[in-house]
Amino acid sequence: MTDTREPTGAAEAAPADHLTPAETRRALLVAALAWGIFGSAWMNLISGAPFVSFARKLGASTFVFGLLSSLPFLGVLAQLPASYIVERVRRRKSLFLICGIAQRSMWFAAAAIPWVIPHEHAHLRVGALLAVLMLSSTLGNAGNPAWLSWFADFVPVQVRGRYLGNRAALATLTGVVTSGIAGWVLDRTGSYTAFAVIFCIAAVLGLMDIVLFCAVRETAMVQHEGPPWQFRNVVSQPLSSPPFRRYLIYAFSEAFMFGIAGPFFWLMALEELKIGSFWSNFYIMMVPMIATAITLPLWGSACDRFGSRPLVSLGTLASTVWPLCWLLATSSHFHTALAVSAIIGGGVGAAIFVADMNMLLSLTPRLNRSAFIAMLSVASALGWVIAPTVSGALAEALRDTHVVLAGRTFGSFHYLMAMSLVVRLLHVFIIVPRLPDSPSGTTGSLVRYLLSWPLRRLSALLWRPEY
């Protein structure tokens, strides 16, 4: 293994606003390993089947489950004062570490809820879970402007797409393992002890994700020019940019599109199809993550080559297969439909992820970047707050309403799948074409590139010229 440590004094000799090459390599490695292993494991252990089953076991109704899935996104409002603090204090590392450590520690509190609050107080238990989720979200969002502004500074632009793709691929592989283990455990014991162990392990892994960044040196931020930074600038600066305003509309629309049915796939899998925690995680998380891990390097290279908009257009259009397949699945015949949706959804979801991250880093200027990131997060969070809340209320209202078509009975969760399909089509044909991206190619050229990719790879394997 190559030793990338710089000689003594190299870090001090580097400019305050730049890392040395050795420090850059170390920072990229830490960022990849921290999220790729520990952060991804934390996220996958507190979401999916563990979270859904825990919320239902505590007594959450369908509508309340929608609120548990949506209201924590209001924590994004913490990014506004956090961005102001970052721009005034101009210290990002400390804020990120403090907020991140506090956020991940909240899952020790979540694990303790069944032991602290008696079972006869179901509403109080659900309320406590909502409070934990809200506080965790608020703390995470408070550290987000500092983190993304800092992260964008040490990722070289020329390898950004490939690096993000490889980093996400590692996180995906970790997620496959952790979500599979969690689903397997919950299918064998759904006791509160099992949930407590899962959430405590998740908290420890999450803390490791944050603490690793103590080894990365913080570079100085770009000096602010003009009048002193005011709190209103957090909103006025990003909104004064017409291209960024179009990007905010896209972020809201995309979050709304995914939020319509997003949290309810697990409820449909567990309660409508009755396929258990393992198969729910397998088709909603594990298979998509495997497809994502396989395709992320390809999408990273494609993003560097064609730009973001072609990837978003193709990825969103192909993602309509996901809700369509769930509409076709039944409790007796679900493997084929859900496998198709998982493979295609995971593959094209990687394209959207890479394109979104690339646009986030390219459309947020280094100067006052935290303010732009905060406003982007607010726009996205509004979509995630509104969509699951509306969907949960609709599913609760229509829970006894069924429609019989072609011998199939469709219920409230099926209505959400149909809504998700329609909203995805509206998003890709109305919102995506207005993205402020300057692509290097068209969606058609991207498709041709992807179709010829296997042939190019085969040629590279068969033809190895000697030098």
SULTALIN-V179252 format. One record per pair of residues at least 6 apart in sequence whose ideal C-beta (glycine too) atoms are under 6 Angstrom apart, sorted by the first residue. I is the first residue (numbers start at 1). J is the second residue. If there is no record, write none. Layout:
# SULTALIN-V179252
((I,J) (I,J))
This chain:
# SULTALIN-V179252
((4,22) (4,25) (4,26) (6,20) (6,22) (10,20) (14,20) (16,220) (17,219) (17,220) (19,154) (23,217) (24,154) (27,154) (27,216) (30,212) (30,216) (32,167) (34,209) (34,212) (35,171) (36,167) (36,170) (36,171) (37,174) (38,205) (38,208) (38,209) (39,209) (40,171) (40,174) (40,175) (41,174) (41,178) (41,205) (42,202) (42,205) (42,206) (44,175) (44,178) (44,179) (45,178) (45,182) (45,198) (45,202) (46,107) (46,202) (48,179) (48,281) (48,285) (49,183) (49,186) (49,277) (49,280) (49,281) (50,182) (50,198) (52,266) (53,186) (54,195) (55,65) (55,68) (58,125) (58,126) (59,122) (59,126) (60,126) (62,392) (62,395) (62,396) (63,392) (63,393) (63,396) (66,388) (66,389) (66,391) (66,392) (68,130) (69,263) (69,388) (70,385) (70,388) (70,389) (72,133) (72,134) (72,137) (73,381) (73,384) (73,385) (74,385) (75,137) (75,138) (75,141) (76,141) (76,377) (76,378) (76,381) (78,138) (78,141) (78,142) (79,141) (79,144) (79,145) (79,374) (79,377) (80,234) (80,374) (82,142) (82,145) (83,145) (83,234) (83,370) (83,371) (83,374) (84,231) (84,234) (86,92) (86,145) (86,146) (86,370) (87,229) (88,229) (90,221) (92,146) (92,149) (92,150) (93,218) (95,143) (95,146) (96,143) (96,146) (96,147) (99,139) (99,142) (99,143) (100,143) (100,210) (101,210) (102,139) (103,136) (103,139) (103,140) (104,203) (104,206) (104,207) (106,132) (106,135) (106,136) (107,199) (107,202) (107,203) (108,203) (109,132) (110,132) (110,199) (111,196) (111,199) (111,200) (113,125) (113,128) (113,129) (114,192) (117,124) (117,125) (145,370) (145,373) (145,374) (148,373) (149,369) (149,370) (152,361) (153,219) (155,163) (161,300) (161,303) (161,304) (161,358) (162,300) (164,354) (164,357) (165,296) (165,297) (165,299) (165,300) (165,354) (168,296) (169,293) (169,296) (172,289) (172,292) (172,293) (173,293) (175,289) (176,286) (176,289) (176,290) (179,281) (179,285) (179,286) (180,286) (182,198) (183,277) (183,278) (183,281) (184,278) (185,194) (186,277) (187,276) (187,277) (187,278) (222,366) (222,367) (234,371) (234,374) (237,368) (237,371) (238,244) (238,371) (238,372) (238,375) (243,436) (246,434) (246,436) (247,363) (247,436) (248,379) (250,431) (250,435) (251,376) (251,379) (251,380) (252,379) (252,382) (252,383) (253,427) (253,431) (255,380) (255,383) (255,384) (256,383) (256,387) (257,423) (257,424) (257,427) (259,383) (259,384) (259,387) (259,388) (260,387) (260,391) (260,419) (260,420) (260,423) (261,416) (261,417) (261,420) (263,388) (264,413) (264,416) (265,284) (266,280) (268,413) (269,275) (269,280) (270,280) (272,413) (273,331) (273,334) (274,331) (283,338) (283,342) (287,342) (288,342) (288,345) (288,346) (291,343) (291,346) (291,347) (292,346) (292,350) (295,347) (295,350) (296,350) (299,350) (299,351) (299,354) (300,354) (303,311) (303,354) (303,355) (303,358) (306,439) (306,440) (306,441) (306,446) (307,437) (307,439) (307,440) (308,355) (308,358) (308,359) (308,437) (309,435) (309,437) (309,439) (310,439) (310,443) (310,446) (311,351) (311,355) (312,352) (312,355) (312,432) (313,432) (313,443) (314,443) (315,348) (315,351) (315,352) (316,428) (317,428) (318,348) (319,348) (319,424) (320,421) (320,424) (321,341) (321,344) (322,341) (322,345) (323,417) (323,420) (323,421) (324,421) (325,337) (325,340) (325,341) (326,417) (327,414) (327,417) (328,337) (329,337) (329,338) (364,372) (364,373) (391,416) (395,412) (398,412) (399,412) (402,409) (402,411) (403,410))
